[in-house]
Amino acid sequence: MSAAGKKIFSSPSEISSIIGGIVGQESFESLRNLEKVKKAWKEAAGDFISRNTGVVAFDKGVLKVNARTGAFVFQLNSLKNQYLSNLNGILGSNCVRDVEFRAGRITSGGYAPDRPVDKERTSDENSGEEVFGGIGEIEVPEDVMTSIKIFIESVGFSDDEIRQRAFNATVDFYRIGQAKRNAGYIECAVCRVLFDDREKNGICANCKIRLKSVLSADRRRIVERPFESYEQHENAIPGISFGEFSYIQEEEFERAKKEAISSGSEYITGESREVFKKFLTAVRTGLSIKTGKDYLSSDKFTENEVKLIGDYFGPNVRAILVRGMLVTKI
């Protein structure tokens, strides 16, 4: 059955041939490990990716995966860190050290023997509508096609054949993105890559891990210096992307807003000076994040700043602020 038909299981003869080929070269334990990794790859990569790739081998922590075209390989490499995080989350920490992607033949069962690719067959498979389950049918808008042509010309390829291959690969890359969107993939809220959002949290696995552990020092600095720009922050702690910085800022603003509303409601019932200080810290932190100005040590707010607080936190927070400033004289 064609790739467009989305056949899931190999026939018994195909399965027998595959297993026989493996057993002839590797021990049963190696086969069992490979089967575990194949299942983990399908789960880590998602249905669309796993249908268009095939596990070749897993040796000394290195997973080898074939993909149908060079354009797909390019995209997979751009998401390598995400796949590594997903795989190690399924199989165990540091089980997979690296993933190597290459263009090559894959079978309907998702297994690709580790042997030279039949170039003629690969060319036939990659030339028609069956690539990636029919991405050839995906229409490329005229403005997108024009932009791709301009980009390819700007690179300045001297060889016409290479220029054409680069153009075809870029068009395929666009179609792959559209196919993934059609399959339900969404953009990660942090890095903007397309991924299968199984957990429904809007963040890919790689960004989730970075936000939770790798970027903990960045989060502390953003909380302590919420008025800092990305450039100032990155100079102090290199390695954070603008998307990550912006996402953490927005998370901390929402946290400050929630605290302001909560402590503001508490203040209304007792007008405690200490509660109002907590309320005011949350407001100053959130306002610093939104404006890029240092409000942490501000003694008073101008009329325009009070209006901004109402815009960002809501009219209730603004009213509590005005009331508290009058009562506590802070």
C-alpha positions in Angstrom: 0.0 0.0 0.0 1.3 3.5 -0.7 2.4 6.0 1.9 -0.7 8.0 1.1 -2.7 5.0 2.3 -1.1 5.3 5.7 -0.6 1.5 6.1 0.3 0.9 9.8 1.3 -2.8 10.0 3.7 -4.8 7.8 2.5 -8.1 6.4 3.6 -11.3 8.2 6.2 -12.0 5.5 7.6 -8.5 5.8 7.8 -8.9 9.6 9.5 -12.3 9.3 12.0 -10.9 6.8 12.8 -7.9 9.0 13.2 -10.0 12.2 15.2 -12.6 10.4 17.6 -10.0 9.1 18.1 -8.6 12.5 18.5 -11.8 14.4 21.2 -12.9 11.9 23.3 -9.9 12.8 22.5 -9.1 16.4 21.8 -10.9 19.7 18.3 -11.3 21.0 19.0 -8.7 23.7 20.0 -6.2 21.0 16.8 -7.0 19.1 14.7 -6.4 22.2 16.4 -3.1 22.9 15.9 -2.0 19.3 12.2 -2.9 19.6 11.9 -0.8 22.7 13.6 2.2 21.0 11.4 1.8 18.0 8.3 2.0 20.2 9.8 5.0 22.1 10.6 6.8 18.8 7.0 6.4 17.6 5.8 7.9 20.9 8.4 10.6 21.1 8.1 11.7 17.5 4.3 11.5 17.1 2.2 9.8 14.5 3.0 12.1 11.5 6.8 11.9 12.0 6.9 8.2 12.8 4.9 7.4 9.6 7.5 9.2 7.5 10.7 7.9 9.3 12.2 4.5 10.0 14.5 3.5 12.8 17.7 2.1 11.3 19.7 1.1 14.4 20.5 1.8 18.0 24.1 1.3 19.0 26.0 2.7 22.0 23.4 5.3 22.7 23.2 6.6 19.1 19.8 6.2 17.4 19.9 6.2 13.6 16.7 7.2 11.8 15.9 7.4 8.1 13.5 10.0 6.6 12.0 10.2 3.2 13.8 13.3 1.9 16.6 15.7 2.6 14.0 18.4 3.4 12.6 16.3 6.1 16.0 15.5 7.5 16.7 19.3 7.8 13.6 19.8 9.8 14.2 16.8 12.0 17.7 18.0 12.8 16.3 21.4 13.8 14.2 19.5 16.5 16.9 17.1 17.6 17.1 18.4 21.2 13.3 18.0 21.5 13.4 14.4 20.3 16.4 13.6 22.6 14.4 15.0 25.6 11.3 13.0 24.6 13.2 9.8 24.1 15.1 10.0 27.4 11.9 10.8 29.2 10.4 7.6 27.9 13.4 5.3 28.1 15.3 6.8 31.0 17.8 9.6 31.5 20.8 9.6 29.1 19.7 6.4 27.4 19.9 8.1 24.0 23.1 10.2 23.6 22.4 11.3 20.0 20.0 10.9 17.1 21.4 10.8 13.5 19.0 11.6 10.7 19.5 10.9 7.0 17.5 10.5 3.9 16.9 6.9 3.0 14.4 4.1 2.3 11.8 3.2 4.9 9.3 0.4 4.9 5.6 0.6 5.6 6.3 -1.0 9.0 8.6 1.9 10.0 11.8 -0.1 10.0 14.7 0.7 7.7 17.5 -1.8 7.3 20.9 -0.2 7.7 22.2 -0.7 4.2 22.9 1.5 1.2 19.8 3.2 -0.3 18.6 2.3 -3.7 19.0 5.8 -5.3 16.7 5.1 -8.2 13.9 3.8 -6.0 14.4 6.7 -3.5 14.1 9.2 -6.4 10.8 7.6 -7.5 9.4 7.6 -4.0 10.3 11.2 -3.5 9.1 12.5 -6.8 5.3 12.1 -6.5 2.3 12.6 -4.3 3.2 9.8 -1.9 6.0 11.7 -0.2 5.0 12.2 3.5 1.6 10.7 2.9 0.7 13.1 0.1 2.3 16.4 0.7 2.6 16.9 -3.0 -1.1 17.7 -3.0 -0.6 20.6 -0.6 -0.9 23.9 -2.4 1.8 26.4 -2.0 0.4 30.0 -2.2 1.8 32.2 -4.9 3.3 34.7 -2.4 5.1 31.9 -0.5 6.4 30.5 -3.8 7.7 33.9 -4.8 9.4 34.4 -1.4 11.1 31.0 -1.7 12.4 31.9 -5.2 13.7 35.2 -3.9 15.4 33.5 -1.0 17.1 30.8 -3.2 18.3 33.4 -5.7 19.8 35.5 -2.8 21.9 32.5 -1.7 23.8 32.7 -5.1 24.1 29.1 -6.1 26.5 28.8 -9.1 25.2 25.3 -10.0 21.7 25.1 -11.6 21.1 21.6 -10.4 22.0 22.5 -6.8 19.8 25.6 -7.0 16.9 23.5 -8.2 17.4 20.9 -5.4 17.6 23.7 -2.8 14.3 25.2 -4.2 12.6 21.8 -4.2 13.8 21.1 -0.6 12.5 24.5 0.6 9.1 23.9 -1.0 8.9 20.5 0.6 9.9 22.0 3.9 6.9 24.4 3.7 4.6 21.6 2.7 5.8 19.4 5.6 4.9 22.3 8.0 1.5 22.5 6.5 1.0 18.8 6.6 1.9 18.8 10.3 -0.6 21.6 11.0 -3.2 19.6 9.1 -2.4 16.6 11.4 -3.1 18.7 14.5 0.4 19.9 15.3 0.7 23.3 16.9 3.5 25.9 17.4 5.3 25.7 20.7 4.6 28.9 22.7 8.3 29.3 23.4 10.4 28.2 20.4 7.6 28.2 17.7 8.4 24.8 16.4 5.5 22.6 15.3 4.9 19.7 17.7 2.2 17.2 18.8 0.7 18.7 21.9 -0.4 15.6 23.7 -0.2 17.1 27.1 -2.2 20.2 26.0 0.1 22.7 27.6 1.3 24.5 24.5 5.0 23.8 25.1 7.2 21.2 23.4 9.1 18.7 25.6 12.5 20.4 25.0 11.3 23.8 26.1 9.4 22.3 29.1 12.6 20.8 30.4 14.6 23.9 29.8 12.0 26.1 31.6 11.8 23.8 34.5 15.5 23.2 35.2 18.1 24.7 32.7 16.7 28.2 32.9 16.0 28.3 36.7 18.8 30.9 37.2 17.3 33.0 34.4 13.9 32.9 36.1 15.3 34.1 39.4 17.0 37.0 37.8 13.8 38.0 35.9 12.0 38.0 39.2 14.7 40.0 40.9 15.2 42.4 38.0 11.9 42.4 36.1 12.7 45.7 34.4 15.7 44.3 32.5 15.7 44.0 28.8 16.5 40.8 27.0 19.9 42.3 25.9 20.8 43.2 29.5 19.7 39.8 30.8 21.5 37.8 28.1 24.7 39.7 28.7 24.5 38.6 32.4 23.4 35.0 31.7 24.2 33.9 28.1 22.3 31.1 26.5 18.7 32.0 26.8 16.7 32.7 23.6 14.4 35.7 23.2 11.4 33.4 23.0 12.4 31.8 26.3 13.0 35.2 28.0 9.7 36.6 26.8 7.8 33.4 27.9 9.3 33.5 31.4 8.5 37.2 31.7 4.9 36.6 30.7 4.6 33.7 33.2 6.0 35.9 36.0 3.7 38.7 35.1 0.7 36.4 35.3 2.0 35.2 38.7 2.4 38.8 39.9 -1.1 39.6 38.7 -2.6 36.6 40.5 -0.8 37.6 43.7 -2.0 41.2 43.4 -5.6 40.1 43.0 -5.3 37.6 45.9 -3.5 39.8 48.3 -5.7 42.8 47.2 -8.9 40.8 48.2 -7.3 39.9 51.5 -6.4 43.6 52.1 -10.0 44.7 51.6 -11.2 42.6 54.5 -8.7 43.8 57.1 -6.6 46.7 55.6 -3.4 45.1 57.0 -0.3 47.1 56.3 1.8 43.9 55.8 -0.8 42.5 53.3 -0.7 45.8 51.4 3.1 45.6 51.1 2.8 42.1 49.6 0.1 43.5 47.2 2.3 46.5 46.3 5.3 44.3 45.6 3.3 42.2 43.1 1.9 45.3 41.4 5.4 46.8 41.1 6.9 43.6 39.8 4.2 43.2 37.1 4.4 46.8 36.1 8.2 46.6 35.8 7.9 43.6 33.5 5.3 45.3 31.3 7.0 48.6 31.0 10.7 47.8 31.3 11.0 50.5 34.0 12.2 49.9 37.6 9.1 50.3 39.9 10.4 48.0 42.7 11.8 51.0 44.7 9.2 53.6 43.6 7.5 55.5 46.4 4.6 56.8 44.4 2.8 56.4 41.1 1.8 59.2 38.7 -1.7 59.5 37.4 -0.6 57.8 34.1 1.0 55.0 35.9 -2.1 54.3 38.0 -4.0 54.2 34.7 -1.5 51.6 33.4 -2.0 49.5 36.5 -5.7 49.5 35.8 -5.0 48.5 32.2 -2.7 45.6 33.1 -4.2 44.4 36.4 -7.9 45.5 36.1 -9.9 48.2 37.7 -10.3 46.4 41.0 -6.5 46.2 41.6 -6.3 49.9 40.6 -9.0 50.8 43.2 -7.3 48.8 45.9 -4.0 50.5 45.1 -5.4 54.0 45.4 -7.3 53.1 48.6 -4.2 51.4 50.2 -1.9 54.3 49.3 -4.2 56.7 51.1 -4.7 54.5 54.2 -1.2 53.2 54.7 0.7 56.3 53.4 3.2 54.0 51.6 
